[in-house]
Amino acid sequence: MSETEPNRYLWAIPTGEPFDQKALGTLVAGRYNVINSSIWEDTTPEQMPFIPEFLPEISHPYMRLYPQRLHIPQVFGFCQLDPRGTNLVMLLDQIPFDLKEKNLYPSLKTKWKKATPIRKLYWLWQILNLWEPLNGQGVASSLLDPDNLRVQGWRIWLKELSTSSSNLIGLEQLGRVWQDLLEHGDLSAPLLTQLSELVKQMQTGDSVTVTTSLNSILLQQAAQSPLSLEVGAATDTGPRYDHNEDTCYPLPDDLGDTVTTDSPLVPYLTLICDGIGGHEGGEIASQLAVQTVKQNIVSFLNELPSQSHPLLPEQVIDRLKDCIKEANQLITTENDGQGRSARQRMGSTLVMGLQFPQNVGLTSPSHELYLAHVGDSRAYWMTHDYCQLLTVDDDVAGREVRLARALLQESSQRPDANALTQALGTRDSEYLRPTVQRFIIEEDGLLLLCSDGLSDNDCIEKNWQEYIMPVLEGKISVLEAAKSLVDLANEYNGHDNVSVLLTRCSITTQQLPSQEIYPLTHPLTTTALTTHVSPITGSSLTGEDSIFFQSGDTLLLPKTRQSFVQFFKPLVWGLGVLGVVFLLFIFLINKPELKTNESNSSSPTTATPTVSPGNN
């Protein structure tokens, strides 16, 4: 589906000597409209920008920090201000720019005073987590300028990276900036005392103590407001295929009509695995991944009641990585046991959301959301005001940027740009690098997990308002929204299976009815966790070759799939017609009573779980 690409807004930075400020409305290089001194509008976004043969050093930190793109802009390209190309302007994309207001999002300092206590703490937590990776690139001084720190709701978003000094920035320097914020914030006396003590700890440079203290304050503050979750799910083969290689949790087979304490992972866990490897292998790989991860998560959550103190994010992240690696090893072992190699190996992507229900000493548990992913299945957070992509695809285009070998605009043009660099089942677990992030749910919104059948071609970014706003406004349910997103994927993309999991998150200051989440006080059971996975036998693993092959450290996984069903479809139709004629003949002889079947096997599989009152 071809659409005119909207103009993009870029942040202009000189790479050498400061350039003369352009007058407002000036068209630079016949392409860039000057909105103000630093914001340029690209009027021909469909064209490639100028990219020099050797990228200036100033661009390298942006590229190496590509995994932090939620918080840091990326280099779009360059603009030549002179014919010789000696005076270059670096142009940043994905900047903190409000398209409605046609201006930058407000600075942290501007929004600080009126922000809620939990949001202030969450901002500080994000800054603290950016401190180490930015220090690794010599640009941590970017965190010391409050005007450089912009905010889009809960999100900290840097305007640019400061490359003026490569010196490491100590916690004590960051603490002085925080102290200034505390002096201008409207904080309760107890919270102000806690944060003042935290700033004192920062003067010692002990990052472990500071991180532990801030995490404890953050979780205690978040848990003061109950959290309500509602999940809707839908999956479909898509218009081009006769089988579904996606496996999701939860779905109706897992849940039934009403979720009770017999379904212990709902609504804590949402999980999508997109199988890779043809008609048979991909389905088996994705089912194995979901089954293994679910069982491991149950074991993990069973340990929570015995914890004397809340687990730190690093501890949870390590455990979730282990869960994913165990699933990876199981699929890898099946591949190796069947002698599958190169194109024959089966695999799966994974995207998982876990609302981690650990008790922090209050009525409501912590509002921690852990997101894990491998491959190109994605997670988005959406509110009335914005749609935020929370994950970064494991693909060749992104790898080239992260290694500072090419800008994204350039690497995206490669024939193998969308090929995956890792997936479950393709290599031993010691070489797998799952990405796991911790977020705090502190506002109403929707968490969307989806396979690439929906997210490809910027489908979500271009259509989210039409399909998500009705849910946020209470006009349709999460189930209806999930089904409509599947329909959108089939119409807009239509090249793959599609799976959608929507979780509506609601923060309330009042006691909640049936959907409230309580801390776990008793062990979970696994009675409701059996995934409907067909037994894996030798014969079941000898189907059509899978579609990926290896090239160095890259797993080349094309977006399109091949199915033997497509080849034999005429034969299948012929047999089907003969079968219908035969059944009609039997019908006319025996005249059986007609029975209606209310199910529609061609419609997407859907589920809308709600949490029934219980003691969990």
Protein Blocks (a to p, Z undefined) as FASTA:
>chain_A
ZZdddddddddddfbbcdddddehiaghhlaccfblmlccdfblmbccdddfbdcfklmm
mmmmmmmmmmpccdfbdcdfbfnlpaccdddehiacdfklopacddfklmmmmpcfklmm
mmmmmmmmmmmmmmmnopmmmmmmmklpccehjbccdfbdcfkbccdcdfklmmmmmmmm
mmmcccdfklmmmmmmmmmmmmnopaklmmmmmmmmmmmmmmmpccdddddddddebjmb
cbdfbdcdddfklnombdcfklmmbckbgcddddeeijklmmmmmmmmmmmmmmmmmmmm
mmmmmpmbdcdfklmmmmmmmmmmmmmmmmmmmmmmnopahjlpccdddddddddfbdeh
iabdcfbdcdddehjbdcddddfkbccdfbdcddfklmmmmnopacfklmmmpmklmpcf
bdehiacfklpccdddddddfbdcddddddfklmgghlmmmmmmmmmmmmmnopacfklm
mmmmmmmmmmmnopaccddddddddddfbdcdfkpccddfbdcdfklmcccdddddfklm
mcccdfbdcehjaccddfbdcdfklmmmmmmmmmmmmmmmmmmmmmmmnopaddddfbdf
kbccdddddddddfZZ
